Structure formats: structure tokens, C-alpha cells
Amino acid sequence: MTERQPLLLQSDASDYEGSRGSAARPVRSSPPDNTLVNVHSEDSLAVHAAASGSGDEEIGSTDKSYNPTHHRDLEHPTSNFDTLVHLLKGNIGTGILAMPDAFKNAGLYVGLFGTMIMGAICTHCMHMLVNCSHELCRRFQQPSLDFSEVAYCSFESGPLGLRRYSMLARRIVTTFLFITQIGFCCVYFLFVALNIKDVMDHYYKMPVQIYLLIMLGPMILLNLVRNLKYLTPVSLVAALLTVAGLAITFSYMLVELPDVHTVKPVATWATLPLYFGTAIYAFEGIGVVLPLENNMRTPEDFGGTTGVLNTGMVIVACLYTAVGFFGYLKYGEHVEGSITLNLPQGDTLSQLVRISMAVAIFLSYTLQFYVPVNIVEPFVRSHFDTTRAKDLSATVLRVVLVTFTFLLATCIPNLGSIISLVGAVSSSALALIAPPIIEVITFYNVGYGRFNWMLWKDVLILIFGLCGFVFGTWASLAQILNDTTH
């Protein structure tokens, strides 16, 4: 399983399928990697907010006696270990294989310390989102909220002048989730094609576009599967292949390492934004946080210094740092957008690694694809009356979206560039820009602590995220345009 797999939203189905004003959603009753997660209608939350207070000013008051975790009726709650495994699976995917390329754009030591700092900031933003969720759950007396609902509720109970933008905030988060997942699908398409091409080039050379075209048919057929429970064995096979591929890749990287002086300790300022985009792409697992915490048997163990979140993210940060450091040290300036492309071509074991990782990512595409298709599908289905027409439109939508990711992958044949672009545009928005904004608005009526330390901290993170968003996007687009014109 890969980056954002547990975050399988049903999106705004309530907006389009006539469920406005419905009762609050049922709590997620099974692990997040097996079911689609429904979300509230913003109207149902607004009605609850209005009912909880006699005036607008009272919406922000929090009932401290309400503990949202006591109102989660979970049929199959996950243990701490289960949650840790899901967290690792939700963060480790194609991004880890691109970390040596990120180190090339940062330099060996800037990449080393920068990756650890980036991991710490992203982990803190995850904690921020969980804390805001708990505060807003008490405020709206809801057992759990997802990312877009947290954005909606923060604005709905924030300053009076911002409450009119609550639905806009929700839709912006949902839009960036859509863009992120479509970007991941493009990366997956290109990753599989490049690794298969690298294997086949040993026997017969063809352009990467031919491999993308060959994959299009099977990819469309696989993504016509609508029920996730049929994909559980698929995701298990993908996870096993990923672990095996990473282990063998490490065995190649750690043999006959050159001296650290053979690579750049610090790269140029021009390539540093590309490092940011790739690193934030790899680290952006913030989408899995709330679904995982909402499904825990003991959610109080999720946060804290030695909690599940910190434990999982320390493991993730160490893996990313190790792959990036040793991969760049081993292959230097010749490192590719995926470290698997640097493995010896004629070696049978390295060929197996490429094939196994390609198969794993091919099978994982469907799980990533569930998020964007379930965001758009309710809107498309709402334009048709009969069940047959609705189902046909949903099928056509799946074909169109898969074809769209195929066309994007065809237009941008540089894997490193597209990973950096996806990270800079959407991952930075979700991981570094949205959480501080949500926290500032959520605690507007509560306070920001002594000397307003929370406010200053959020402003610094927001500036960091905005700079990465702007400069990372600019550098990635410049590299893509430069590659396509040469």
C-alpha cells in the first residue's frame, strides 16, 4: 500500500445525492484500508452548530465534558500495532525511491539534515490537525471528522467574518486532495512504464510512450473494480513486493560505497526548490492521519511523545534519510528519478527488483485512484435519473480519469520533475499550508498560549509552506519545460 491509500473519501456525495440535512454520519466501522470513508454534509454540521448555541458567538464555545472518542461505536477497531502498520504503509511508496534524486538537488548534508527537519515539521503538522479535530469534535459534538470536515468546522466556528467561507474551505481541501491523488496516479503510471522499459531495453529498445500505451488497457480494466474488498489481496501482494524490492535495493546501495567527498555537500539555490518538492511529496502522509486515529481502539495512544504517530514518523524519516543519503552517495550526479533505475541492467536480481516494484506500484494505482474518482463520481451521477444511466456515467468517468493520468504521464516523461511538481503544488498545500491556517482559526476563541507562541509558530510554518509552494512549483515547471524543449 502506498502514500494516501487509507484516505478513501466518499467526497461530497451528500451535496449531490440529496442527503442534505441528514443525520450525522456513522462512525467508520472497519479499518480505513478496507472501506470507503463517508463524510458529513456541511449542512448537517451547520444545523448541529446552530442547534448547539443560541447565537453565532456561541458556536465557538466548547463543551469540555464531551469526549469524542467515547462516542465512536467501532465494530472492528484497530490496535496500536495495526495503526502503526497502516501509518507506515500510508507514507512509504514511490516517494522513498525518489529521495536520492532529492538529495542530488540539495546536496548530501543539506539533504541529510533537511530531510530530518522536514520530517519533524510534517509530523508536527499532523499533530496540529489531530488536535484541531479533537477541539472541533467537542465543539460540534461529533465523534470524528475528516480533513475537509475539519477545515469546514474551523471556519464555521471561527471569526464571524470568515464563517461565510466555511464551505469554500472544505471544497479547497477536497480539491487539493483530488489534485494530489491524480498526481500520484500520474507518477505511478510513469514509474511502472520506466521500470519496465529499463528491463526491456536490455533486449529491445522502445520509447517510454509505447509502454504507457500498452499499460493503458489493463489499467482501465483494473480500475473498473468498484468494491475495495476485492482489492485487499491485491494490496497485500503490492505491500510484500514493495518490502522485498526495498530490501534488495538497499543491498545494492550499501556495497562499495564511495567517499563522501565524491558528491556535493551543498547544492545550488536553483535546485533546492526541487528538493523541497520531492521531499514533501514523500513525507506528505497527512491525509491518512485522521482516518487512522478515528479507527483506533485506544486513540489516546496516537499522539504523545512516544505515541503511534511519532513512532511511525521517526521510522519513516529514518528510512527516507537512509535511502536518500546512501543512494546519492552511491550513484552521485547520475542518480535517476527512481533509485531502481540505477540498479545494474544486466543483473538478474536487479531486473527482478524493477519488475516487482513495477507490479507493486501498478497494483497500488487502483487504491490511489479511489480517492479522486469518489470525489467526482457523486457529481457526475447526480446529472442522470435512471440507475443504468448513473452506472454508465460512473464507468465512463473512470475510463476518462485513467486516460487523463495516462496523457499527463505521456506529456511529462521525467519522473523526478513530476514528483517534485506534485509535491510542491498539492502536497505542500495539504501538509504545510492548511494545518497552520486551520489551527489559527480553530483556536481563535480559545487563545494561542503565552506570548501567542502558537500563532507565531503557525505563521512561520505557513511562510515556509508558501515559499516551498511558490518556488518549488516554479522550479519544477521550469525543469519540465526545459526537458520538453530539448
C-alpha positions in Angstrom: 0.0 0.0 0.0 1.1 3.5 -0.6 1.0 7.1 0.3 -2.6 8.1 0.7 -4.4 4.8 0.5 -6.4 4.9 3.7 -7.9 8.3 2.8 -10.7 6.9 0.7 -13.3 9.6 0.7 -16.9 9.4 -0.4 -16.5 13.2 -1.0 -19.4 15.4 -1.4 -22.0 12.8 -2.1 -24.3 14.5 0.3 -24.1 17.6 -1.8 -25.3 15.9 -5.0 -27.3 12.9 -4.0 -30.0 14.6 -1.9 -28.8 13.8 1.6 -28.7 17.4 2.9 -29.8 17.8 6.4 -29.3 14.1 7.1 -28.2 12.7 10.4 -24.6 12.7 11.4 -22.6 10.0 9.6 -22.0 6.6 11.2 -18.5 6.2 12.6 -16.1 4.3 10.5 -16.7 0.7 11.4 -13.7 -1.0 9.9 -10.0 -0.3 9.2 -9.6 2.5 6.7 -7.8 0.4 4.1 -10.9 -1.7 3.6 -13.8 0.7 3.3 -14.8 4.0 1.8 -15.0 6.7 4.3 -18.1 8.8 4.2 -18.1 12.5 5.1 -20.6 14.8 6.6 -22.8 17.1 4.7 -21.7 20.6 5.6 -25.4 21.4 6.1 -25.8 18.7 8.7 -22.8 20.1 10.6 -24.1 23.7 10.3 -27.5 22.6 11.6 -25.8 20.9 14.6 -23.7 24.0 15.2 -26.8 26.2 15.1 -28.6 23.9 17.5 -25.7 24.0 19.9 -25.9 27.7 20.6 -28.4 30.5 20.5 -26.2 32.8 18.6 -23.2 32.9 16.3 -20.9 33.8 19.1 -21.8 30.6 20.9 -20.8 28.3 18.1 -17.2 28.6 19.2 -17.8 27.5 22.8 -16.5 24.1 23.6 -18.2 21.5 25.8 -15.3 20.1 27.8 -17.4 17.2 29.1 -17.9 15.8 25.6 -15.2 13.3 24.7 -15.5 12.3 21.0 -13.6 9.1 21.5 -16.3 7.8 23.8 -18.9 8.2 21.1 -17.2 6.1 18.4 -19.1 2.9 18.0 -16.4 0.9 16.2 -17.2 -2.6 15.1 -13.6 -3.5 14.2 -11.3 -1.0 15.9 -7.6 -1.2 15.1 -4.9 -1.9 17.7 -1.9 0.3 18.1 0.2 -2.1 16.1 -2.3 -2.2 13.3 -2.4 1.6 13.2 1.4 1.8 13.1 1.5 -0.6 10.1 -1.2 1.4 8.3 0.7 4.6 9.0 3.9 3.2 7.6 2.1 1.8 4.5 0.3 5.2 4.1 3.6 7.0 4.0 6.0 4.7 2.2 5.5 4.5 -1.6 7.2 5.8 -4.7 8.4 8.9 -2.8 11.1 6.9 -0.9 12.6 5.7 -4.2 12.9 9.4 -5.3 14.8 10.5 -2.2 18.3 10.0 -3.8 17.3 12.4 -6.6 16.1 14.8 -3.9 19.5 14.7 -2.2 21.1 15.4 -5.6 19.1 18.6 -5.7 20.0 19.6 -2.1 23.5 18.2 -1.6 24.5 15.4 0.7 24.5 17.3 4.0 21.7 19.7 3.3 19.6 16.7 2.3 20.6 14.8 5.4 19.6 17.5 7.9 16.9 19.0 5.7 15.0 15.7 5.5 15.0 15.2 9.2 13.8 18.8 9.7 11.1 18.3 7.1 10.0 15.2 8.8 9.8 17.0 12.1 7.7 19.8 10.7 5.4 17.5 8.8 4.9 15.3 11.9 4.1 18.4 14.0 1.5 19.5 11.3 -0.1 16.1 11.7 -0.4 16.6 15.4 -1.9 20.0 14.8 -4.6 18.5 12.6 -5.4 15.9 15.2 -5.6 18.4 18.0 -7.9 20.7 15.9 -10.0 17.7 15.1 -10.5 16.9 18.8 -11.3 20.5 19.6 -13.8 20.8 16.8 -15.4 17.4 17.6 -16.1 18.6 21.1 -17.3 21.9 19.8 -19.7 20.3 17.3 -20.3 17.2 19.4 -19.3 14.9 16.6 -17.5 11.6 17.2 -15.0 12.1 14.4 -14.1 14.4 11.5 -12.0 14.0 8.4 -9.6 16.5 6.8 -12.2 18.5 4.8 -14.7 18.5 7.6 -12.0 19.9 10.0 -11.4 22.7 7.5 -15.2 23.4 7.3 -15.8 23.3 11.0 -12.8 25.5 11.8 -14.2 28.3 9.6 -17.8 27.7 10.7 -16.8 28.3 14.4 -14.1 30.8 13.8 -14.3 34.6 13.4 -17.7 35.9 12.2 -16.2 37.4 9.1 -14.8 34.0 8.0 -17.8 31.8 8.5 -19.2 32.6 5.1 -16.1 30.8 3.7 -16.6 27.5 5.5 -17.9 25.6 2.5 -15.2 27.1 0.3 -12.5 25.9 2.7 -13.9 22.4 2.7 -14.0 22.4 -1.1 -10.5 23.7 -1.4 -9.1 20.9 0.8 -11.1 18.4 -1.2 -9.8 19.9 -4.5 -6.2 19.6 -3.3 -6.9 16.0 -2.3 -8.1 15.4 -5.8 -5.1 17.1 -7.4 -2.7 15.2 -5.1 -4.2 11.8 -5.9 -4.3 12.5 -9.7 -0.7 13.5 -9.4 0.2 10.3 -7.6 -1.6 8.3 -10.3 0.5 10.1 -13.0 3.6 9.2 -11.1 2.6 5.6 -10.7 1.8 5.3 -14.5 5.2 6.8 -15.4 7.1 4.8 -12.7 5.8 1.5 -14.0 6.5 2.3 -17.6 10.1 3.5 -16.9 11.0 0.4 -14.9 9.5 -2.0 -17.5 11.3 0.0 -20.2 14.6 -0.3 -18.3 14.2 -4.1 -18.1 13.2 -4.5 -21.8 15.9 -2.1 -23.1 18.3 -5.0 -22.3 16.6 -6.9 -25.1 14.8 -4.4 -27.3 14.5 -0.7 -27.1 11.2 1.2 -27.5 10.1 4.7 -26.4 8.5 5.0 -23.0 5.3 6.2 -24.6 4.8 2.8 -26.1 4.9 1.2 -22.7 2.5 3.7 -21.3 0.1 2.9 -24.2 0.4 -0.8 -23.5 -0.4 -0.3 -19.9 -3.5 1.8 -20.6 -5.9 -1.0 -21.4 -5.1 -3.2 -18.3 -5.1 -0.1 -16.1 -8.6 0.8 -17.2 -9.9 -2.7 -16.7 -8.4 -2.9 -13.2 -9.9 0.4 -12.2 -13.4 -0.6 -13.2 -13.4 -2.7 -10.0 -15.6 -0.6 -7.6 -15.5 -2.6 -4.4 -12.4 -2.2 -2.3 -12.8 -5.6 -0.5 -11.9 -7.3 -3.8 -8.7 -5.3 -3.9 -7.5 -6.4 -0.4 -5.4 -9.3 -1.7 -4.0 -7.0 -4.4 -2.8 -4.5 -1.8 -1.3 -7.3 0.3 0.7 -8.5 -2.7 1.8 -4.9 -3.5 3.0 -4.4 0.1 5.0 -7.6 0.1 6.6 -6.8 -3.3 7.5 -3.3 -2.1 9.2 -4.6 1.1 11.2 -7.2 -0.9 12.1 -4.6 -3.6 13.4 -2.1 -1.0 15.4 -4.7 0.9 17.2 -5.8 -2.3 17.7 -2.2 -3.4 19.5 -1.5 -0.1 21.7 -4.5 -0.7 22.9 -2.8 -3.9 23.3 0.7 -2.4 25.4 -0.3 0.5 28.1 -2.3 -1.5 31.3 -0.5 -2.3 30.2 3.0 -1.2 32.5 5.8 -2.5 33.9 8.5 -0.2 31.6 11.3 0.8 33.9 13.8 -1.0 32.8 12.4 -4.3 29.4 14.1 -4.1 28.3 17.7 -3.4 27.8 18.6 0.3 25.6 21.5 -0.7 23.8 22.1 -4.0 22.9 25.4 -5.6 20.0 27.6 -4.6 18.4 26.9 -8.1 17.9 23.2 -7.4 16.9 23.5 -3.8 13.2 24.1 -4.5 13.2 20.8 -6.5 14.5 19.0 -3.3 11.6 20.6 -1.3 9.0 19.3 -3.8 10.3 15.8 -3.8 10.8 15.6 0.0 7.3 17.0 0.8 5.9 14.6 -1.8 7.5 11.7 0.0 6.6 13.0 3.5 3.0 14.1 2.8 1.1 11.4 4.7 -1.1 13.9 6.5 -4.2 12.5 4.6 -4.0 9.2 6.5 -3.8 10.6 10.0 -7.4 11.4 10.8 -8.9 8.2 9.3 -6.3 6.1 11.3 -6.9 7.9 14.6 -10.6 7.7 14.2 -10.5 3.9 13.9 -8.2 3.2 16.8 -9.3 1.1 19.8 -7.2 3.4 22.0 -7.0 6.8 20.2 -5.3 8.3 23.2 -2.2 6.4 22.2 -2.0 8.0 18.8 -0.5 11.3 20.0 2.1 12.0 22.7 5.9 11.8 22.7 6.0 8.0 22.3 2.7 7.6 20.6 1.9 5.8 17.4 2.2 8.9 15.2 5.7 9.9 16.5 6.9 6.3 16.4 5.7 5.7 12.8 7.1 9.0 11.5 10.5 8.5 13.1 10.7 5.2 11.3 9.6 6.9 8.0 12.1 9.7 8.4 15.0 7.3 9.1 14.1 5.2 6.0 13.8 8.3 3.8 17.1 9.7 5.1 18.9 6.4 4.7 17.7 5.8 1.1 18.4 9.4 0.1 21.8 9.5 1.7 23.2 6.2 0.6 21.5 6.3 -2.8 23.0 9.7 -3.7 26.4 8.7 -2.2 26.4 5.5 -4.3 25.3 6.9 -7.7 26.2 10.6 -7.3 25.1 13.0 -10.1 23.9 10.1 -12.2 21.1 9.1 -9.8 17.7 8.8 -11.5 14.2 9.9 -10.5 13.7 6.4 -9.1 16.7 4.6 -7.5 15.6 1.4 -9.1 16.6 2.8 -12.5 20.2 3.0 -11.3 20.5 -0.7 -10.5 22.7 -2.8 -12.9 20.9 -3.5 -16.1 22.3 -6.9 -16.8 21.9 -8.3 -13.3 19.1 -10.8 -12.9 18.3 -9.7 -9.3 18.1 -6.1 -10.2 15.8 -6.9 -13.1 13.6 -8.7 -10.6 13.6 -5.7 -8.3 12.4 -3.4 -11.2 9.7 -5.9 -12.2 8.5 -6.4 -8.6 8.4 -2.7 -7.8 6.6 -2.0 -11.1 4.0 -4.7 -10.4 3.6 -3.4 -6.8 3.0 0.2 -8.0 0.7 -1.0 -10.8 -1.5 -2.8 -8.3 -1.4 0.2 -5.9 -2.6 2.6 -8.6 -6.2 1.5 -8.1 -6.1 2.3 -4.4 -4.8 5.8 -5.1 -7.4 6.2 -7.9 -10.3 5.6 -5.5 -9.9 9.0 -3.9 -10.3 11.2 -7.0 -13.0 9.1 -8.6 -15.1 9.1 -5.4 -14.7 12.9 -5.2 -16.1 13.5 -8.7 -18.4 10.5 -9.2 -21.3 11.8 -7.0 -21.4 15.0 -9.0 -21.5 13.1 -12.3 -24.1 10.6 -11.2 -26.4 13.5 -10.0 -26.9 14.6 -13.6 -28.7 11.4 -14.6 -32.0 9.9 -13.5 -32.0 6.2 -14.1 -29.8 3.7 -12.3 -28.5 2.4 -15.6 -27.5 5.9 -16.8 -25.8 6.6 -13.4 -23.8 3.4 -13.6 -22.8 4.0 -17.2 -21.7 7.6 -16.4 -19.6 6.4 -13.5 -17.9 3.8 -15.8 -17.2 6.4 -18.4 -15.8 8.7 -15.7 -13.3 6.0 -14.6 -12.2 5.5 -18.2 -11.8 9.2 -18.7 -9.8 9.8 -15.5 -7.4 6.9 -16.1 -6.9 8.1 -19.7 -6.3 11.6 -18.3 -3.5 10.4 -16.0 -2.0 8.4 -18.9 -1.9 11.6 -21.1 -0.3 13.6 -18.3 2.3 10.9 -17.8 3.0 10.9 -21.6 3.5 14.7 -21.7 5.9 14.7 -18.7 8.3 11.8 -19.2 10.7 13.0 -16.5 9.8 11.1 -13.3 11.8 13.4 -11.0 10.1 16.5 -12.3 6.6 15.3 -12.0 7.2 14.1 -8.4 8.7 17.5 -7.5 5.7 19.3 -9.1 3.1 17.2 -7.4 4.8 17.7 -4.0 5.3 21.5 -4.4 1.7 22.1 -5.6 -0.6 19.9 -3.7 1.4 18.1 -1.0 2.8 21.4 0.4 -0.8 22.8 0.4 -2.2 19.9 2.4 0.8 19.2 4.7 2.2 22.7 5.4 -0.3 25.4 4.5 -3.7 24.1 5.5 -2.8 22.9 9.1 -1.5 26.2 10.4 -4.4 28.1 8.9 -6.9 25.6 10.4 -5.2 25.8 13.8 -5.1 29.6 13.9 -8.8 29.8 13.1 -9.8 26.9 15.4 -8.2 28.4 18.5 -9.2 32.0 17.7 -11.8 31.9 20.5 -9.6 29.8 22.8 -6.3 31.6 22.7 -2.8 31.0 21.4 -0.9 30.4 24.6 1.6 32.5 26.4 3.1 35.3 24.2 0.8 33.9 21.4 3.5 31.3 20.8 1.1 29.1 18.8 0.3 32.0 16.4 3.9 32.8 15.8 4.8 29.2 15.2 1.9 28.7 12.8 2.9 31.9 10.9 6.5 30.6 10.4 5.2 27.2 9.2 2.8 28.9 6.8 5.6 31.1 5.4 7.8 28.1 4.9 5.0 26.2 3.2 4.1 29.1 0.9 7.7 29.6 -0.1 8.0 25.9 -0.9 4.8 26.1 -2.8 5.8 29.0 -5.0 9.5 28.3 -5.6 9.0 24.6 -5.8 6.3 24.9 -8.4 8.3 27.4 -10.4 11.4 25.3 -10.4 9.5 22.1 -11.3 7.7 23.7 -14.2 10.9 25.3 -15.4 12.6 21.9 -15.4 9.6 20.2 -17.2 9.5 23.0 -19.9 13.3 22.7 -20.3 13.1 18.9 -20.7 10.3 19.1 -23.3 12.0 21.8 -25.4 15.3 19.8 -25.7 
